């Protein structure tokens, strides 16, 4: 499920959409944005910003109000999400 962001995108809106696409349902949806394509002109800026957003996601108990993402299904999925960090 590729996600493409072009250089004329509103970066903050695109960041929110990409974050929801990749991490919604703990990233375990069959339509999760599993690949991210960026135009060269925005690549560095976007990658830096999405990395910060990903590193700051609070993983925890689903009923806890501070939790932003519930638990992951497997250890491999945890490794996959950790690999996203740059």
Beta strands, then each sheet from edge to edge (+ up, - down):
strand 1: 2-5
strand 2: 35-38
sheet 1: 1+ 2+
end
